[in-house]
Amino acid sequence: MGDDLTGDMRRLSPAQQEAVRMRVMAAIDAGLPVVEAARVFGVSTKSIGRWRAAS
């Protein structure tokens, strides 16, 4: 992605973590497959599944 909002999310502030979650969910809502979103944003498909269930 070329910015500081990728990689190990544990190193990000809570605000940055939320920004990543929002970007991932927006990409999925726009049609990006979950597996591809996980790869692009550097998160796990398991995390994406939890975020989807919580929304």
mmCIF entry with sequence, helices, sheets and N, C-alpha, C, O atoms, coordinates in Angstrom:
data_MODEL
# 
_entry.id   MODEL 
# 
_entity.id                         1 
_entity.type                       polymer 
_entity.pdbx_number_of_molecules   1 
# 
_entity_poly.entity_id                      1 
_entity_poly.type                           'polypeptide(L)' 
_entity_poly.nstd_linkage                   no 
_entity_poly.nstd_monomer                   no 
_entity_poly.pdbx_seq_one_letter_code       MGDDLTGDMRRLSPAQQEAVRMRVMAAIDAGLPVVEAARVFGVSTKSIGRWRAAS 
_entity_poly.pdbx_seq_one_letter_code_can   MGDDLTGDMRRLSPAQQEAVRMRVMAAIDAGLPVVEAARVFGVSTKSIGRWRAAS 
_entity_poly.pdbx_strand_id                 A 
# 
loop_
_entity_poly_seq.entity_id 
_entity_poly_seq.num 
_entity_poly_seq.mon_id 
_entity_poly_seq.hetero 
1 1  MET n 
1 2  GLY n 
1 3  ASP n 
1 4  ASP n 
1 5  LEU n 
1 6  THR n 
1 7  GLY n 
1 8  ASP n 
1 9  MET n 
1 10 ARG n 
1 11 ARG n 
1 12 LEU n 
1 13 SER n 
1 14 PRO n 
1 15 ALA n 
1 16 GLN n 
1 17 GLN n 
1 18 GLU n 
1 19 ALA n 
1 20 VAL n 
1 21 ARG n 
1 22 MET n 
1 23 ARG n 
1 24 VAL n 
1 25 MET n 
1 26 ALA n 
1 27 ALA n 
1 28 ILE n 
1 29 ASP n 
1 30 ALA n 
1 31 GLY n 
1 32 LEU n 
1 33 PRO n 
1 34 VAL n 
1 35 VAL n 
1 36 GLU n 
1 37 ALA n 
1 38 ALA n 
1 39 ARG n 
1 40 VAL n 
1 41 PHE n 
1 42 GLY n 
1 43 VAL n 
1 44 SER n 
1 45 THR n 
1 46 LYS n 
1 47 SER n 
1 48 ILE n 
1 49 GLY n 
1 50 ARG n 
1 51 TRP n 
1 52 ARG n 
1 53 ALA n 
1 54 ALA n 
1 55 SER n 
# 
_struct_asym.id          A 
_struct_asym.entity_id   1 
# 
loop_
_struct_conf.conf_type_id 
_struct_conf.id 
_struct_conf.pdbx_PDB_helix_id 
_struct_conf.beg_label_comp_id 
_struct_conf.beg_label_asym_id 
_struct_conf.beg_label_seq_id 
_struct_conf.pdbx_beg_PDB_ins_code 
_struct_conf.end_label_comp_id 
_struct_conf.end_label_asym_id 
_struct_conf.end_label_seq_id 
_struct_conf.pdbx_end_PDB_ins_code 
_struct_conf.beg_auth_comp_id 
_struct_conf.beg_auth_asym_id 
_struct_conf.beg_auth_seq_id 
_struct_conf.end_auth_comp_id 
_struct_conf.end_auth_asym_id 
_struct_conf.end_auth_seq_id 
_struct_conf.pdbx_PDB_helix_class 
_struct_conf.details 
_struct_conf.pdbx_PDB_helix_length 
HELX_P HELX_P1 AA1 MET A 9  ? ARG A 11 ? MET A 9  ARG A 11 5 ? 3  
HELX_P HELX_P2 AA2 PRO A 14 ? ASP A 29 ? PRO A 14 ASP A 29 1 ? 16 
HELX_P HELX_P3 AA3 VAL A 34 ? PHE A 41 ? VAL A 34 PHE A 41 1 ? 8  
HELX_P HELX_P4 AA4 THR A 45 ? ALA A 54 ? THR A 45 ALA A 54 1 ? 10 
# 
_struct_conf_type.id          HELX_P 
_struct_conf_type.criteria    ? 
_struct_conf_type.reference   ? 
# 
loop_
_atom_site.group_PDB 
_atom_site.id 
_atom_site.type_symbol 
_atom_site.label_atom_id 
_atom_site.label_alt_id 
_atom_site.label_comp_id 
_atom_site.label_asym_id 
_atom_site.label_entity_id 
_atom_site.label_seq_id 
_atom_site.pdbx_PDB_ins_code 
_atom_site.Cartn_x 
_atom_site.Cartn_y 
_atom_site.Cartn_z 
_atom_site.occupancy 
_atom_site.B_iso_or_equiv 
_atom_site.pdbx_formal_charge 
_atom_site.auth_seq_id 
_atom_site.auth_comp_id 
_atom_site.auth_asym_id 
_atom_site.auth_atom_id 
_atom_site.pdbx_PDB_model_num 
ATOM 1   N N  . MET A 1 1  ? 0.809   -1.199  0.000  1.00 0.00 ? 1  MET A N  1 
ATOM 2   C CA . MET A 1 1  ? 0.000   0.000   0.000  1.00 0.00 ? 1  MET A CA 1 
ATOM 3   C C  . MET A 1 1  ? 0.853   1.264   0.000  1.00 0.00 ? 1  MET A C  1 
ATOM 4   O O  . MET A 1 1  ? 0.399   2.322   -0.434 1.00 0.00 ? 1  MET A O  1 
ATOM 5   N N  . GLY A 1 2  ? 2.090   1.154   0.486  1.00 0.00 ? 2  GLY A N  1 
ATOM 6   C CA . GLY A 1 2  ? 2.946   2.316   0.427  1.00 0.00 ? 2  GLY A CA 1 
ATOM 7   C C  . GLY A 1 2  ? 2.726   3.330   1.538  1.00 0.00 ? 2  GLY A C  1 
ATOM 8   O O  . GLY A 1 2  ? 3.210   4.458   1.444  1.00 0.00 ? 2  GLY A O  1 
ATOM 9   N N  . ASP A 1 3  ? 2.006   2.952   2.587  1.00 0.00 ? 3  ASP A N  1 
ATOM 10  C CA . ASP A 1 3  ? 1.849   3.860   3.714  1.00 0.00 ? 3  ASP A CA 1 
ATOM 11  C C  . ASP A 1 3  ? 2.094   3.096   5.000  1.00 0.00 ? 3  ASP A C  1 
ATOM 12  O O  . ASP A 1 3  ? 2.484   1.929   4.965  1.00 0.00 ? 3  ASP A O  1 
ATOM 13  N N  . ASP A 1 4  ? 1.872   3.735   6.126  1.00 0.00 ? 4  ASP A N  1 
ATOM 14  C CA . ASP A 1 4  ? 2.160   3.108   7.406  1.00 0.00 ? 4  ASP A CA 1 
ATOM 15  C C  . ASP A 1 4  ? 0.996   2.304   7.963  1.00 0.00 ? 4  ASP A C  1 
ATOM 16  O O  . ASP A 1 4  ? 1.026   1.911   9.130  1.00 0.00 ? 4  ASP A O  1 
ATOM 17  N N  . LEU A 1 5  ? -0.023  2.052   7.162  1.00 0.00 ? 5  LEU A N  1 
ATOM 18  C CA . LEU A 1 5  ? -1.187  1.341   7.659  1.00 0.00 ? 5  LEU A CA 1 
ATOM 19  C C  . LEU A 1 5  ? -1.240  -0.099  7.174  1.00 0.00 ? 5  LEU A C  1 
ATOM 20  O O  . LEU A 1 5  ? -2.318  -0.656  6.969  1.00 0.00 ? 5  LEU A O  1 
ATOM 21  N N  . THR A 1 6  ? -0.077  -0.691  6.995  1.00 0.00 ? 6  THR A N  1 
ATOM 22  C CA . THR A 1 6  ? -0.017  -2.107  6.650  1.00 0.00 ? 6  THR A CA 1 
ATOM 23  C C  . THR A 1 6  ? 1.035   -2.759  7.529  1.00 0.00 ? 6  THR A C  1 
ATOM 24  O O  . THR A 1 6  ? 1.828   -2.073  8.173  1.00 0.00 ? 6  THR A O  1 
ATOM 25  N N  . GLY A 1 7  ? 1.040   -4.077  7.554  1.00 0.00 ? 7  GLY A N  1 
ATOM 26  C CA . GLY A 1 7  ? 1.997   -4.804  8.364  1.00 0.00 ? 7  GLY A CA 1 
ATOM 27  C C  . GLY A 1 7  ? 1.350   -5.294  9.649  1.00 0.00 ? 7  GLY A C  1 
ATOM 28  O O  . GLY A 1 7  ? 0.141   -5.517  9.697  1.00 0.00 ? 7  GLY A O  1 
ATOM 29  N N  . ASP A 1 8  ? 2.151   -5.460  10.683 1.00 0.00 ? 8  ASP A N  1 
ATOM 30  C CA . ASP A 1 8  ? 1.677   -5.974  11.963 1.00 0.00 ? 8  ASP A CA 1 
ATOM 31  C C  . ASP A 1 8  ? 0.785   -4.948  12.639 1.00 0.00 ? 8  ASP A C  1 
ATOM 32  O O  . ASP A 1 8  ? 1.260   -3.919  13.118 1.00 0.00 ? 8  ASP A O  1 
ATOM 33  N N  . MET A 1 9  ? -0.508  -5.233  12.674 1.00 0.00 ? 9  MET A N  1 
ATOM 34  C CA . MET A 1 9  ? -1.458  -4.257  13.236 1.00 0.00 ? 9  MET A CA 1 
ATOM 35  C C  . MET A 1 9  ? -1.239  -4.022  14.720 1.00 0.00 ? 9  MET A C  1 
ATOM 36  O O  . MET A 1 9  ? -1.660  -2.991  15.244 1.00 0.00 ? 9  MET A O  1 
ATOM 37  N N  . ARG A 1 10 ? -0.590  -4.952  15.410 1.00 0.00 ? 10 ARG A N  1 
ATOM 38  C CA . ARG A 1 10 ? -0.337  -4.764  16.844 1.00 0.00 ? 10 ARG A CA 1 
ATOM 39  C C  . ARG A 1 10 ? 0.582   -3.583  17.100 1.00 0.00 ? 10 ARG A C  1 
ATOM 40  O O  . ARG A 1 10 ? 0.599   -3.032  18.201 1.00 0.00 ? 10 ARG A O  1 
ATOM 41  N N  . ARG A 1 11 ? 1.342   -3.194  16.095 1.00 0.00 ? 11 ARG A N  1 
ATOM 42  C CA . ARG A 1 11 ? 2.262   -2.054  16.247 1.00 0.00 ? 11 ARG A CA 1 
ATOM 43  C C  . ARG A 1 11 ? 1.581   -0.719  15.981 1.00 0.00 ? 11 ARG A C  1 
ATOM 44  O O  . ARG A 1 11 ? 2.170   0.337   16.209 1.00 0.00 ? 11 ARG A O  1 
ATOM 45  N N  . LEU A 1 12 ? 0.351   -0.762  15.503 1.00 0.00 ? 12 LEU A N  1 
ATOM 46  C CA . LEU A 1 12 ? -0.380  0.458   15.170 1.00 0.00 ? 12 LEU A CA 1 
ATOM 47  C C  . LEU A 1 12 ? -1.172  0.960   16.361 1.00 0.00 ? 12 LEU A C  1 
ATOM 48  O O  . LEU A 1 12 ? -1.550  0.191   17.245 1.00 0.00 ? 12 LEU A O  1 
ATOM 49  N N  . SER A 1 13 ? -1.414  2.239   16.371 1.00 0.00 ? 13 SER A N  1 
ATOM 50  C CA . SER A 1 13 ? -2.277  2.813   17.400 1.00 0.00 ? 13 SER A CA 1 
ATOM 51  C C  . SER A 1 13 ? -3.705  2.331   17.169 1.00 0.00 ? 13 SER A C  1 
ATOM 52  O O  . SER A 1 13 ? -4.031  1.875   16.073 1.00 0.00 ? 13 SER A O  1 
ATOM 53  N N  . PRO A 1 14 ? -4.557  2.424   18.180 1.00 0.00 ? 14 PRO A N  1 
ATOM 54  C CA . PRO A 1 14 ? -5.961  2.037   17.975 1.00 0.00 ? 14 PRO A CA 1 
ATOM 55  C C  . PRO A 1 14 ? -6.617  2.792   16.812 1.00 0.00 ? 14 PRO A C  1 
ATOM 56  O O  . PRO A 1 14 ? -7.403  2.208   16.066 1.00 0.00 ? 14 PRO A O  1 
ATOM 57  N N  . ALA A 1 15 ? -6.308  4.057   16.653 1.00 0.00 ? 15 ALA A N  1 
ATOM 58  C CA . ALA A 1 15 ? -6.879  4.836   15.543 1.00 0.00 ? 15 ALA A CA 1 
ATOM 59  C C  . ALA A 1 15 ? -6.385  4.307   14.199 1.00 0.00 ? 15 ALA A C  1 
ATOM 60  O O  . ALA A 1 15 ? -7.161  4.228   13.246 1.00 0.00 ? 15 ALA A O  1 
ATOM 61  N N  . GLN A 1 16 ? -5.120  3.949   14.113 1.00 0.00 ? 16 GLN A N  1 
ATOM 62  C CA . GLN A 1 16 ? -4.582  3.401   12.874 1.00 0.00 ? 16 GLN A CA 1 
ATOM 63  C C  . GLN A 1 16 ? -5.176  2.018   12.592 1.00 0.00 ? 16 GLN A C  1 
ATOM 64  O O  . GLN A 1 16 ? -5.457  1.688   11.439 1.00 0.00 ? 16 GLN A O  1 
ATOM 65  N N  . GLN A 1 17 ? -5.366  1.214   13.631 1.00 0.00 ? 17 GLN A N  1 
ATOM 66  C CA . GLN A 1 17 ? -5.988  -0.091  13.456 1.00 0.00 ? 17 GLN A CA 1 
ATOM 67  C C  . GLN A 1 17 ? -7.400  0.060   12.891 1.00 0.00 ? 17 GLN A C  1 
ATOM 68  O O  . GLN A 1 17 ? -7.798  -0.670  11.984 1.00 0.00 ? 17 GLN A O  1 
ATOM 69  N N  . GLU A 1 18 ? -8.139  1.002   13.431 1.00 0.00 ? 18 GLU A N  1 
ATOM 70  C CA . GLU A 1 18 ? -9.500  1.239   12.941 1.00 0.00 ? 18 GLU A CA 1 
ATOM 71  C C  . GLU A 1 18 ? -9.472  1.708   11.484 1.00 0.00 ? 18 GLU A C  1 
ATOM 72  O O  . GLU A 1 18 ? -10.331 1.323   10.690 1.00 0.00 ? 18 GLU A O  1 
ATOM 73  N N  . ALA A 1 19 ? -8.491  2.534   11.136 1.00 0.00 ? 19 ALA A N  1 
ATOM 74  C CA . ALA A 1 19 ? -8.370  3.003   9.750  1.00 0.00 ? 19 ALA A CA 1 
ATOM 75  C C  . ALA A 1 19 ? -8.134  1.827   8.809  1.00 0.00 ? 19 ALA A C  1 
ATOM 76  O O  . ALA A 1 19 ? -8.710  1.782   7.721  1.00 0.00 ? 19 ALA A O  1 
ATOM 77  N N  . VAL A 1 20 ? -7.300  0.882   9.211  1.00 0.00 ? 20 VAL A N  1 
ATOM 78  C CA . VAL A 1 20 ? -7.055  -0.300  8.386  1.00 0.00 ? 20 VAL A CA 1 
ATOM 79  C C  . VAL A 1 20 ? -8.342  -1.108  8.257  1.00 0.00 ? 20 VAL A C  1 
ATOM 80  O O  . VAL A 1 20 ? -8.709  -1.523  7.157  1.00 0.00 ? 20 VAL A O  1 
ATOM 81  N N  . ARG A 1 21 ? -9.023  -1.332  9.369  1.00 0.00 ? 21 ARG A N  1 
ATOM 82  C CA . ARG A 1 21 ? -10.280 -2.090  9.317  1.00 0.00 ? 21 ARG A CA 1 
ATOM 83  C C  . ARG A 1 21 ? -11.271 -1.438  8.362  1.00 0.00 ? 21 ARG A C  1 
ATOM 84  O O  . ARG A 1 21 ? -11.912 -2.118  7.561  1.00 0.00 ? 21 ARG A O  1 
ATOM 85  N N  . MET A 1 22 ? -11.393 -0.129  8.450  1.00 0.00 ? 22 MET A N  1 
ATOM 86  C CA . MET A 1 22 ? -12.334 0.584   7.577  1.00 0.00 ? 22 MET A CA 1 
ATOM 87  C C  . MET A 1 22 ? -11.937 0.432   6.111  1.00 0.00 ? 22 MET A C  1 
ATOM 88  O O  . MET A 1 22 ? -12.800 0.223   5.259  1.00 0.00 ? 22 MET A O  1 
ATOM 89  N N  . ARG A 1 23 ? -10.654 0.535   5.808  1.00 0.00 ? 23 ARG A N  1 
ATOM 90  C CA . ARG A 1 23 ? -10.179 0.406   4.428  1.00 0.00 ? 23 ARG A CA 1 
ATOM 91  C C  . ARG A 1 23 ? -10.411 -1.004  3.900  1.00 0.00 ? 23 ARG A C  1 
ATOM 92  O O  . ARG A 1 23 ? -10.831 -1.186  2.757  1.00 0.00 ? 23 ARG A O  1 
ATOM 93  N N  . VAL A 1 24 ? -10.135 -2.003  4.742  1.00 0.00 ? 24 VAL A N  1 
ATOM 94  C CA . VAL A 1 24 ? -10.347 -3.394  4.337  1.00 0.00 ? 24 VAL A CA 1 
ATOM 95  C C  . VAL A 1 24 ? -11.822 -3.628  4.043  1.00 0.00 ? 24 VAL A C  1 
ATOM 96  O O  . VAL A 1 24 ? -12.170 -4.180  3.000  1.00 0.00 ? 24 VAL A O  1 
ATOM 97  N N  . MET A 1 25 ? -12.683 -3.209  4.956  1.00 0.00 ? 25 MET A N  1 
ATOM 98  C CA . MET A 1 25 ? -14.110 -3.447  4.779  1.00 0.00 ? 25 MET A CA 1 
ATOM 99  C C  . MET A 1 25 ? -14.655 -2.692  3.561  1.00 0.00 ? 25 MET A C  1 
ATOM 100 O O  . MET A 1 25 ? -15.513 -3.208  2.845  1.00 0.00 ? 25 MET A O  1 
ATOM 101 N N  . ALA A 1 26 ? -14.164 -1.484  3.327  1.00 0.00 ? 26 ALA A N  1 
ATOM 102 C CA . ALA A 1 26 ? -14.597 -0.722  2.148  1.00 0.00 ? 26 ALA A CA 1 
ATOM 103 C C  . ALA A 1 26 ? -14.169 -1.437  0.867  1.00 0.00 ? 26 ALA A C  1 
ATOM 104 O O  . ALA A 1 26 ? -14.929 -1.491  -0.100 1.00 0.00 ? 26 ALA A O  1 
ATOM 105 N N  . ALA A 1 27 ? -12.963 -1.980  0.862  1.00 0.00 ? 27 ALA A N  1 
ATOM 106 C CA . ALA A 1 27 ? -12.477 -2.699  -0.317 1.00 0.00 ? 27 ALA A CA 1 
ATOM 107 C C  . ALA A 1 27 ? -13.318 -3.946  -0.574 1.00 0.00 ? 27 ALA A C  1 
ATOM 108 O O  . ALA A 1 27 ? -13.650 -4.252  -1.719 1.00 0.00 ? 27 ALA A O  1 
ATOM 109 N N  . ILE A 1 28 ? -13.659 -4.657  0.486  1.00 0.00 ? 28 ILE A N  1 
ATOM 110 C CA . ILE A 1 28 ? -14.489 -5.855  0.341  1.00 0.00 ? 28 ILE A CA 1 
ATOM 111 C C  . ILE A 1 28 ? -15.888 -5.469  -0.135 1.00 0.00 ? 28 ILE A C  1 
ATOM 112 O O  . ILE A 1 28 ? -16.454 -6.123  -1.012 1.00 0.00 ? 28 ILE A O  1 
ATOM 113 N N  . ASP A 1 29 ? -16.438 -4.414  0.442  1.00 0.00 ? 29 ASP A N  1 
ATOM 114 C CA . ASP A 1 29 ? -17.762 -3.947  0.009  1.00 0.00 ? 29 ASP A CA 1 
ATOM 115 C C  . ASP A 1 29 ? -17.759 -3.542  -1.460 1.00 0.00 ? 29 ASP A C  1 
ATOM 116 O O  . ASP A 1 29 ? -18.782 -3.640  -2.137 1.00 0.00 ? 29 ASP A O  1 
ATOM 117 N N  . ALA A 1 30 ? -16.603 -3.085  -1.955 1.00 0.00 ? 30 ALA A N  1 
ATOM 118 C CA . ALA A 1 30 ? -16.482 -2.685  -3.350 1.00 0.00 ? 30 ALA A CA 1 
ATOM 119 C C  . ALA A 1 30 ? -16.227 -3.874  -4.277 1.00 0.00 ? 30 ALA A C  1 
ATOM 120 O O  . ALA A 1 30 ? -16.127 -3.708  -5.493 1.00 0.00 ? 30 ALA A O  1 
ATOM 121 N N  . GLY A 1 31 ? -16.122 -5.079  -3.697 1.00 0.00 ? 31 GLY A N  1 
ATOM 122 C CA . GLY A 1 31 ? -15.988 -6.267  -4.528 1.00 0.00 ? 31 GLY A CA 1 
ATOM 123 C C  . GLY A 1 31 ? -14.665 -7.002  -4.449 1.00 0.00 ? 31 GLY A C  1 
ATOM 124 O O  . GLY A 1 31 ? -14.507 -8.037  -5.097 1.00 0.00 ? 31 GLY A O  1 
ATOM 125 N N  . LEU A 1 32 ? -13.707 -6.505  -3.678 1.00 0.00 ? 32 LEU A N  1 
ATOM 126 C CA . LEU A 1 32 ? -12.428 -7.202  -3.552 1.00 0.00 ? 32 LEU A CA 1 
ATOM 127 C C  . LEU A 1 32 ? -12.648 -8.487  -2.753 1.00 0.00 ? 32 LEU A C  1 
ATOM 128 O O  . LEU A 1 32 ? -13.218 -8.437  -1.663 1.00 0.00 ? 32 LEU A O  1 
ATOM 129 N N  . PRO A 1 33 ? -12.210 -9.626  -3.268 1.00 0.00 ? 33 PRO A N  1 
ATOM 130 C CA . PRO A 1 33 ? -12.366 -10.878 -2.520 1.00 0.00 ? 33 PRO A CA 1 
ATOM 131 C C  . PRO A 1 33 ? -11.614 -10.829 -1.185 1.00 0.00 ? 33 PRO A C  1 
ATOM 132 O O  . PRO A 1 33 ? -10.569 -10.186 -1.078 1.00 0.00 ? 33 PRO A O  1 
ATOM 133 N N  . VAL A 1 34 ? -12.144 -11.503 -0.187 1.00 0.00 ? 34 VAL A N  1 
ATOM 134 C CA . VAL A 1 34 ? -11.558 -11.484 1.157  1.00 0.00 ? 34 VAL A CA 1 
ATOM 135 C C  . VAL A 1 34 ? -10.095 -11.919 1.127  1.00 0.00 ? 34 VAL A C  1 
ATOM 136 O O  . VAL A 1 34 ? -9.247  -11.289 1.759  1.00 0.00 ? 34 VAL A O  1 
ATOM 137 N N  . VAL A 1 35 ? -9.799  -12.986 0.403  1.00 0.00 ? 35 VAL A N  1 
ATOM 138 C CA . VAL A 1 35 ? -8.415  -13.479 0.360  1.00 0.00 ? 35 VAL A CA 1 
ATOM 139 C C  . VAL A 1 35 ? -7.482  -12.422 -0.227 1.00 0.00 ? 35 VAL A C  1 
ATOM 140 O O  . VAL A 1 35 ? -6.366  -12.233 0.256  1.00 0.00 ? 35 VAL A O  1 
ATOM 141 N N  . GLU A 1 36 ? -7.940  -11.745 -1.255 1.00 0.00 ? 36 GLU A N  1 
ATOM 142 C CA . GLU A 1 36 ? -7.127  -10.697 -1.878 1.00 0.00 ? 36 GLU A CA 1 
ATOM 143 C C  . GLU A 1 36 ? -6.989  -9.497  -0.937 1.00 0.00 ? 36 GLU A C  1 
ATOM 144 O O  . GLU A 1 36 ? -5.911  -8.910  -0.844 1.00 0.00 ? 36 GLU A O  1 
ATOM 145 N N  . ALA A 1 37 ? -8.061  -9.128  -0.245 1.00 0.00 ? 37 ALA A N  1 
ATOM 146 C CA . ALA A 1 37 ? -7.994  -8.018  0.713  1.00 0.00 ? 37 ALA A CA 1 
ATOM 147 C C  . ALA A 1 37 ? -6.995  -8.338  1.820  1.00 0.00 ? 37 ALA A C  1 
ATOM 148 O O  . ALA A 1 37 ? -6.219  -7.474  2.230  1.00 0.00 ? 37 ALA A O  1 
ATOM 149 N N  . ALA A 1 38 ? -7.014  -9.568  2.299  1.00 0.00 ? 38 ALA A N  1 
ATOM 150 C CA . ALA A 1 38 ? -6.066  -9.973  3.335  1.00 0.00 ? 38 ALA A CA 1 
ATOM 151 C C  . ALA A 1 38 ? -4.632  -9.819  2.844  1.00 0.00 ? 38 ALA A C  1 
ATOM 152 O O  . ALA A 1 38 ? -3.768  -9.333  3.574  1.00 0.00 ? 38 ALA A O  1 
ATOM 153 N N  . ARG A 1 39 ? -4.385  -10.231 1.614  1.00 0.00 ? 39 ARG A N  1 
ATOM 154 C CA . ARG A 1 39 ? -3.035  -10.122 1.050  1.00 0.00 ? 39 ARG A CA 1 
ATOM 155 C C  . ARG A 1 39 ? -2.630  -8.666  0.873  1.00 0.00 ? 39 ARG A C  1 
ATOM 156 O O  . ARG A 1 39 ? -1.532  -8.271  1.265  1.00 0.00 ? 39 ARG A O  1 
ATOM 157 N N  . VAL A 1 40 ? -3.508  -7.871  0.286  1.00 0.00 ? 40 VAL A N  1 
ATOM 158 C CA . VAL A 1 40 ? -3.194  -6.471  -0.015 1.00 0.00 ? 40 VAL A CA 1 
ATOM 159 C C  . VAL A 1 40 ? -2.936  -5.671  1.255  1.00 0.00 ? 40 VAL A C  1 
ATOM 160 O O  . VAL A 1 40 ? -2.002  -4.871  1.312  1.00 0.00 ? 40 VAL A O  1 
ATOM 161 N N  . PHE A 1 41 ? -3.762  -5.888  2.270  1.00 0.00 ? 41 PHE A N  1 
ATOM 162 C CA . PHE A 1 41 ? -3.665  -5.082  3.478  1.00 0.00 ? 41 PHE A CA 1 
ATOM 163 C C  . PHE A 1 41 ? -2.806  -5.715  4.570  1.00 0.00 ? 41 PHE A C  1 
ATOM 164 O O  . PHE A 1 41 ? -2.578  -5.098  5.610  1.00 0.00 ? 41 PHE A O  1 
ATOM 165 N N  . GLY A 1 42 ? -2.331  -6.930  4.346  1.00 0.00 ? 42 GLY A N  1 
ATOM 166 C CA . GLY A 1 42 ? -1.449  -7.573  5.308  1.00 0.00 ? 42 GLY A CA 1 
ATOM 167 C C  . GLY A 1 42 ? -2.141  -7.982  6.595  1.00 0.00 ? 42 GLY A C  1 
ATOM 168 O O  . GLY A 1 42 ? -1.565  -7.888  7.679  1.00 0.00 ? 42 GLY A O  1 
ATOM 169 N N  . VAL A 1 43 ? -3.391  -8.440  6.468  1.00 0.00 ? 43 VAL A N  1 
ATOM 170 C CA . VAL A 1 43 ? -4.141  -8.917  7.624  1.00 0.00 ? 43 VAL A CA 1 
ATOM 171 C C  . VAL A 1 43 ? -4.582  -10.343 7.342  1.00 0.00 ? 43 VAL A C  1 
ATOM 172 O O  . VAL A 1 43 ? -4.466  -10.823 6.214  1.00 0.00 ? 43 VAL A O  1 
ATOM 173 N N  . SER A 1 44 ? -5.087  -11.017 8.361  1.00 0.00 ? 44 SER A N  1 
ATOM 174 C CA . SER A 1 44 ? -5.524  -12.400 8.155  1.00 0.00 ? 44 SER A CA 1 
ATOM 175 C C  . SER A 1 44 ? -6.986  -12.451 7.736  1.00 0.00 ? 44 SER A C  1 
ATOM 176 O O  . SER A 1 44 ? -7.776  -11.557 8.040  1.00 0.00 ? 44 SER A O  1 
ATOM 177 N N  . THR A 1 45 ? -7.318  -13.520 7.030  1.00 0.00 ? 45 THR A N  1 
ATOM 178 C CA . THR A 1 45 ? -8.718  -13.722 6.658  1.00 0.00 ? 45 THR A CA 1 
ATOM 179 C C  . THR A 1 45 ? -9.558  -13.962 7.907  1.00 0.00 ? 45 THR A C  1 
ATOM 180 O O  . THR A 1 45 ? -10.741 -13.626 7.931  1.00 0.00 ? 45 THR A O  1 
ATOM 181 N N  . LYS A 1 46 ? -8.961  -14.535 8.936  1.00 0.00 ? 46 LYS A N  1 
ATOM 182 C CA . LYS A 1 46 ? -9.664  -14.753 10.202 1.00 0.00 ? 46 LYS A CA 1 
ATOM 183 C C  . LYS A 1 46 ? -10.063 -13.412 10.822 1.00 0.00 ? 46 LYS A C  1 
ATOM 184 O O  . LYS A 1 46 ? -11.182 -13.260 11.312 1.00 0.00 ? 46 LYS A O  1 
ATOM 185 N N  . SER A 1 47 ? -9.151  -12.447 10.800 1.00 0.00 ? 47 SER A N  1 
ATOM 186 C CA . SER A 1 47 ? -9.470  -11.119 11.329 1.00 0.00 ? 47 SER A CA 1 
ATOM 187 C C  . SER A 1 47 ? -10.598 -10.483 10.524 1.00 0.00 ? 47 SER A C  1 
ATOM 188 O O  . SER A 1 47 ? -11.523 -9.900  11.091 1.00 0.00 ? 47 SER A O  1 
ATOM 189 N N  . ILE A 1 48 ? -10.518 -10.597 9.217  1.00 0.00 ? 48 ILE A N  1 
ATOM 190 C CA . ILE A 1 48 ? -11.570 -10.028 8.373  1.00 0.00 ? 48 ILE A CA 1 
ATOM 191 C C  . ILE A 1 48 ? -12.908 -10.676 8.711  1.00 0.00 ? 48 ILE A C  1 
ATOM 192 O O  . ILE A 1 48 ? -13.929 -9.991  8.775  1.00 0.00 ? 48 ILE A O  1 
ATOM 193 N N  . GLY A 1 49 ? -12.911 -11.968 8.924  1.00 0.00 ? 49 GLY A N  1 
ATOM 194 C CA . GLY A 1 49 ? -14.143 -12.655 9.297  1.00 0.00 ? 49 GLY A CA 1 
ATOM 195 C C  . GLY A 1 49 ? -14.720 -12.125 10.600 1.00 0.00 ? 49 GLY A C  1 
ATOM 196 O O  . GLY A 1 49 ? -15.933 -11.955 10.723 1.00 0.00 ? 49 GLY A O  1 
ATOM 197 N N  . ARG A 1 50 ? -13.854 -11.865 11.571 1.00 0.00 ? 50 ARG A N  1 
ATOM 198 C CA . ARG A 1 50 ? -14.323 -11.293 12.849 1.00 0.00 ? 50 ARG A CA 1 
ATOM 199 C C  . ARG A 1 50 ? -14.878 -9.884  12.648 1.00 0.00 ? 50 ARG A C  1 
ATOM 200 O O  . ARG A 1 50 ? -15.900 -9.525  13.233 1.00 0.00 ? 50 ARG A O  1 
ATOM 201 N N  . TRP A 1 51 ? -14.203 -9.091  11.820 1.00 0.00 ? 51 TRP A N  1 
ATOM 202 C CA . TRP A 1 51 ? -14.676 -7.720  11.583 1.00 0.00 ? 51 TRP A CA 1 
ATOM 203 C C  . TRP A 1 51 ? -16.032 -7.736  10.876 1.00 0.00 ? 51 TRP A C  1 
ATOM 204 O O  . TRP A 1 51 ? -16.909 -6.927  11.180 1.00 0.00 ? 51 TRP A O  1 
ATOM 205 N N  . ARG A 1 52 ? -16.192 -8.650  9.945  1.00 0.00 ? 52 ARG A N  1 
ATOM 206 C CA . ARG A 1 52 ? -17.477 -8.741  9.214  1.00 0.00 ? 52 ARG A CA 1 
ATOM 207 C C  . ARG A 1 52 ? -18.590 -9.170  10.160 1.00 0.00 ? 52 ARG A C  1 
ATOM 208 O O  . ARG A 1 52 ? -19.705 -8.654  10.079 1.00 0.00 ? 52 ARG A O  1 
ATOM 209 N N  . ALA A 1 53 ? -18.300 -10.104 11.050 1.00 0.00 ? 53 ALA A N  1 
ATOM 210 C CA . ALA A 1 53 ? -19.312 -10.586 11.994 1.00 0.00 ? 53 ALA A CA 1 
ATOM 211 C C  . ALA A 1 53 ? -19.715 -9.492  12.982 1.00 0.00 ? 53 ALA A C  1 
ATOM 212 O O  . ALA A 1 53 ? -20.860 -9.445  13.430 1.00 0.00 ? 53 ALA A O  1 
ATOM 213 N N  . ALA A 1 54 ? -18.769 -8.615  13.318 1.00 0.00 ? 54 ALA A N  1 
ATOM 214 C CA . ALA A 1 54 ? -19.026 -7.547  14.286 1.00 0.00 ? 54 ALA A CA 1 
ATOM 215 C C  . ALA A 1 54 ? -19.762 -6.360  13.674 1.00 0.00 ? 54 ALA A C  1 
ATOM 216 O O  . ALA A 1 54 ? -20.316 -5.531  14.395 1.00 0.00 ? 54 ALA A O  1 
ATOM 217 N N  . SER A 1 55 ? -19.767 -6.278  12.348 1.00 0.00 ? 55 SER A N  1 
ATOM 218 C CA . SER A 1 55 ? -20.391 -5.094  11.727 1.00 0.00 ? 55 SER A CA 1 
ATOM 219 C C  . SER A 1 55 ? -21.837 -5.329  11.374 1.00 0.00 ? 55 SER A C  1 
ATOM 220 O O  . SER A 1 55 ? -22.497 -4.433  10.847 1.00 0.00 ? 55 SER A O  1 
# 
